[in-house]
Every structure is written in structure tokens, then in C-alpha cells.
Amino acid sequence: DGRPEQSAEWSVFVGNTGFRSDGLCTTIPDARGDNLWPCNPAQGNWLSVWGNVNQLKVLPEEFGIRICEIEAYADLQNNNRLEDITDQFNLNNGLPTPLVPDGG
């Protein structure tokens, strides 16, 4: 899993820049393992994860935070764009005609 410092004291931001100037979503004291961290209400197109410089400075220069997988989900229960967003994932919209094998 790497060094503990690589998975400690992360800050997660959500916004439209992909930088720390976006709104703070949550802080993660220890990201090792399978976990779920709820996010403070946030809006934007980018999710960025930043390590704590003070945690990382004890590591060799080539080390950084270690991320294996991130999944982000939007809470759309009270969002007036819910229909627009779910339409994007409707498999009946905009798909080409299915391929038919020869002879079938």
C-alpha cells in the first residue's frame, strides 16, 4: 500500500477549476482501505484531491499521494437538473442501430 504518509490528511475539493481555490468537499484523515466520505454540498465539474505538504515532506521527492481508485457520486434528489442528467445516461438516447451478425 505504500507509505502511510501517502494516504494521510487529504483534502478533497469540488468546483470548476480543479484547484484548491474550489470549495472544500471533505478532509480524509486516512484514505487506506475501502471507505465512503460524504461531501459538503458542492457544485462544479472537477474533483481534486490534495495531500498535506507537511505529511509528504518527510518522503523522498519522487513520492506523492497514492490513489488507487476514486468514485464520485452526485446527490440529485433535490436537483432541478435531475431529468437532464439522467437523460444523458438513458441508453435509448442517441445509440446507433445495433449490429446484426451476417445471416441473421
C-alpha positions as CSV (number, residue, x, y, z in Angstrom):
1,D,0.0,0.0,0.0
2,G,3.0,2.4,0.1
3,R,3.9,4.6,3.0
4,P,1.2,5.7,5.4
5,E,2.1,9.4,4.8
6,Q,0.9,8.9,1.2
7,S,-2.6,8.2,2.3
8,A,-3.0,10.6,5.2
9,E,-4.5,14.0,5.7
10,W,-6.0,14.5,2.2
11,S,-8.3,17.4,1.2
12,V,-10.9,16.9,-1.4
13,F,-12.2,19.9,-3.4
14,V,-15.1,20.3,-5.8
15,G,-15.6,23.2,-8.2
16,N,-14.9,24.5,-11.7
17,T,-11.1,24.9,-11.6
18,G,-9.7,21.6,-10.3
19,F,-7.5,23.5,-7.8
20,R,-7.6,24.3,-4.1
21,S,-9.5,27.5,-4.9
22,D,-12.6,25.3,-5.4
23,G,-14.9,24.6,-2.4
24,L,-13.6,22.1,0.2
25,C,-15.7,19.0,-0.1
26,T,-14.2,16.9,2.8
27,T,-11.0,16.1,4.6
28,I,-9.7,12.5,4.8
29,P,-7.5,11.6,7.8
30,D,-6.6,8.2,6.5
31,A,-7.6,7.1,2.9
32,R,-6.3,3.5,3.2
33,G,-8.9,0.8,2.6
34,D,-12.4,0.9,1.2
35,N,-14.2,3.9,2.6
36,L,-17.0,6.4,1.9
37,W,-16.7,10.1,2.7
38,P,-19.7,12.3,2.3
39,C,-19.0,15.7,0.8
40,N,-20.2,19.0,2.0
41,P,-22.7,20.5,-0.5
42,A,-20.6,21.4,-3.6
43,Q,-21.1,22.3,-7.2
44,G,-18.7,22.0,-10.1
45,N,-17.3,19.9,-12.8
46,W,-14.0,18.9,-11.2
47,L,-13.0,16.9,-8.1
48,S,-9.4,17.3,-7.0
49,V,-7.5,15.5,-4.2
50,W,-4.6,17.2,-2.4
51,G,-2.2,15.8,0.1
52,N,-0.9,17.6,3.1
53,V,2.5,19.1,2.3
54,N,3.7,18.7,5.9
55,Q,2.8,15.0,5.8
56,L,4.5,14.5,2.4
57,K,7.7,16.4,3.1
58,V,9.2,13.5,5.1
59,L,9.1,11.3,2.0
60,P,11.6,11.2,-0.8
61,E,10.9,13.8,-3.6
62,E,9.6,11.2,-6.1
63,F,6.8,10.1,-3.6
64,G,3.4,11.8,-3.5
65,I,-0.1,10.8,-2.5
66,R,-1.1,7.3,-3.6
67,I,-4.6,6.9,-5.1
68,C,-5.8,3.6,-6.5
69,E,-9.4,4.5,-7.3
70,I,-11.9,7.2,-6.7
71,E,-15.6,7.2,-7.4
72,A,-17.7,10.3,-7.0
73,Y,-21.5,10.4,-7.0
74,A,-23.8,13.4,-7.1
75,D,-26.8,13.7,-4.8
76,L,-29.6,14.5,-7.3
77,Q,-32.6,14.1,-5.1
78,N,-33.5,17.8,-4.9
79,N,-31.7,18.9,-8.1
80,N,-33.8,20.5,-10.8
81,R,-31.3,19.2,-13.4
82,L,-32.0,15.6,-12.4
83,E,-34.0,14.9,-15.6
84,D,-31.3,16.4,-17.8
85,I,-28.6,14.4,-16.2
86,T,-30.4,11.1,-16.2
87,D,-31.3,11.6,-19.8
88,Q,-27.6,11.6,-20.6
89,F,-27.4,8.1,-19.2
90,N,-30.5,6.8,-20.8
91,L,-29.3,4.0,-23.1
92,N,-32.2,4.6,-25.6
93,N,-31.0,8.1,-26.4
94,G,-28.6,8.6,-29.3
95,L,-27.4,5.0,-29.8
96,P,-26.6,3.7,-33.3
97,T,-28.6,0.8,-34.7
98,P,-27.3,-2.4,-33.2
99,L,-25.0,-4.6,-35.3
100,V,-26.6,-7.7,-36.8
101,P,-24.3,-10.7,-37.5
102,D,-24.2,-12.0,-41.1
103,G,-27.0,-14.4,-41.9
104,G,-29.2,-13.2,-39.0
